Amino acid sequence: MTLMLDPRRCAFLAMDFQHDILAVTPQYREKHLLETVTRVLDAARHTSATVVYITVSFRDDYADAPAHCPLFQAEKARGVMKVGSPGAAICEELTPQTGDLVINKHGVDPFNSTHLANVLRARDVETLVLMGVWTNYVVEATARTGADSGYRIVVVTDGCASDTEDHHQFFVTQILPMLGTAATASDVIAALR
């Protein structure tokens, strides 16, 4: 089945492409992940689609990190993902462009405690095109909340990576089919033409 996208009603979310997260995502280089995401975002920018970068970072004292979540308490212990730090910066290959939005979160799900939902409503978005690291964290959380909120979900499978390929594949093959559509970068770019 051919993927169909109306760019005016799409938001392309590039999530957690930050130095500290990429440093613990071993396969992103071998998958040419950043090049793939760049191609998709460039194609989206040539249309009327919305481009949103999602980041995660915390105050120096981590008072805004989930207090009882082992994932974020481990980041606190390592001293990573601090607002304004080089490690929390979006990688240079995916630098936001004029007109792109950047929304910071303090947990896994970008709908939780951010203004993402307001931005999407204001732009009359109905389809979320998701790319990010890690697949089984931010991409899955966004797909779940987005689907529950009535958005059509498209995950660019070669625009995502996780800590292991097994974790990536489990989401793509076992969970995503109940939430939305899997597509390649080439499928998505073709659907924008």
C-alpha positions in Angstrom: 0.0 0.0 0.0 1.3 3.4 -1.0 1.8 5.9 1.8 -0.2 9.1 1.4 0.7 12.3 3.3 -0.9 15.8 3.3 2.1 17.9 4.3 -0.2 20.7 5.5 -1.6 18.3 8.2 1.8 16.7 9.1 4.3 17.3 11.8 7.7 15.7 11.5 9.2 15.1 15.0 12.9 14.6 15.3 13.4 13.4 18.9 16.3 13.2 21.2 19.1 13.6 18.6 21.4 14.9 21.3 25.1 14.2 21.9 24.6 12.4 25.3 22.0 10.1 23.9 23.8 9.4 20.6 26.9 8.5 22.7 25.0 5.5 24.1 23.3 4.5 20.8 25.9 2.2 19.2 24.3 1.6 15.8 23.4 5.1 14.8 26.6 5.5 12.7 26.4 2.1 11.0 22.7 2.8 10.1 23.6 6.2 8.7 20.8 7.5 10.9 21.7 11.2 10.9 21.9 11.3 7.1 18.5 9.6 6.8 16.8 11.9 9.2 18.4 14.9 7.4 16.9 13.7 4.1 13.5 13.4 5.6 13.6 16.8 7.3 14.9 18.5 4.2 12.0 17.0 2.2 9.5 18.1 4.8 10.9 21.7 4.9 10.2 22.0 1.1 6.5 21.5 1.8 4.1 23.2 4.3 4.8 20.5 6.9 5.6 21.4 10.5 9.1 20.4 11.7 9.5 19.9 15.5 12.7 19.0 17.4 12.1 17.3 20.7 14.9 17.5 23.3 15.3 16.3 26.9 17.3 18.1 29.4 17.3 19.1 33.1 18.3 21.8 35.5 21.8 21.5 37.1 20.2 20.1 40.3 17.9 17.7 38.3 14.9 19.0 40.3 12.8 18.7 37.2 13.8 15.1 36.5 11.4 12.3 37.4 12.4 11.6 41.0 11.5 7.9 41.0 12.5 6.9 37.5 15.7 4.8 37.4 16.5 6.0 33.8 16.6 9.7 34.8 18.2 9.1 38.2 21.0 7.2 36.3 21.4 10.3 34.1 21.6 12.5 37.2 24.3 10.2 38.7 26.3 10.5 35.4 25.8 14.2 35.3 24.5 14.2 31.7 21.6 16.0 29.9 21.9 19.3 31.7 20.3 22.3 30.1 22.8 24.2 28.0 25.5 21.5 28.2 27.3 20.3 25.1 25.9 16.8 25.7 22.3 18.0 25.7 22.7 19.9 22.5 21.1 18.7 19.3 23.9 17.2 17.1 25.3 19.5 14.5 24.2 17.3 11.6 20.6 18.0 12.5 20.8 21.7 13.5 17.3 23.2 13.5 16.6 25.6 10.6 14.6 28.8 10.5 11.0 28.0 11.1 11.6 24.7 12.9 10.3 24.4 16.5 12.3 23.1 19.4 10.4 21.8 22.5 12.3 20.5 25.5 10.8 17.8 27.8 11.8 16.5 31.2 10.9 12.8 30.7 10.4 10.3 28.0 7.0 11.3 26.5 7.1 14.7 24.7 3.3 15.2 25.3 3.9 15.1 29.1 4.4 18.6 30.6 5.2 20.4 27.3 3.2 22.6 24.9 3.5 20.0 22.1 -0.2 19.3 22.0 -1.0 23.0 21.8 1.5 23.5 18.9 0.0 20.5 17.0 -3.6 21.8 17.5 -2.7 25.3 16.5 -1.2 24.0 13.3 -4.2 21.7 12.6 -1.9 18.6 12.5 -3.5 15.2 12.1 -0.4 13.1 11.2 2.8 12.7 13.3 5.8 11.4 11.4 8.2 10.2 14.0 12.0 9.8 14.1 14.2 9.5 17.1 16.5 7.8 19.5 15.6 5.5 21.2 12.9 3.7 19.4 11.6 1.8 22.4 11.6 5.0 24.6 10.8 8.4 23.0 9.4 7.0 19.7 7.2 4.4 21.4 6.0 6.9 24.0 5.1 9.5 21.4 3.4 6.9 19.2 1.3 5.6 22.1 0.2 9.0 23.4 -0.3 10.4 19.8 -2.4 7.4 18.8 -4.4 7.7 22.1 -4.9 11.4 21.3 -6.3 10.7 17.8 -3.3 11.4 15.6 -2.3 9.2 12.7 1.1 7.8 13.5 3.9 7.1 10.9 7.2 5.9 12.2 10.2 6.3 9.8 11.8 3.0 10.8 15.2 3.8 9.3 15.0 7.2 11.0 15.1 5.6 14.4 17.6 3.6 16.5 17.8 2.2 20.0 20.3 0.8 22.4 20.0 -2.5 20.7 18.7 -3.6 17.3 16.4 -6.2 19.1 14.7 -3.4 21.1 14.2 -1.4 17.9 12.8 -4.4 16.0 10.5 -5.3 18.9 8.8 -2.0 18.7 8.6 -1.9 14.9 7.3 -5.5 14.5 5.3 -6.1 17.7 4.0 -2.7 19.0 3.9 -0.3 16.1 1.3 -2.3 14.0 -1.2 -1.6 16.8 -0.5 2.1 16.8 0.3 3.3 13.3 2.3 2.7 10.2 5.9 1.8 9.6 7.5 3.5 6.6 11.0 4.0 5.3 12.6 7.4 4.7 12.2 6.8 0.9 8.4 6.0 1.4 7.9 9.2 3.4 9.9 11.4 0.9 8.0 9.9 -2.0 4.7 10.6 -0.2 5.6 14.3 0.1 6.0 14.8 -3.7 
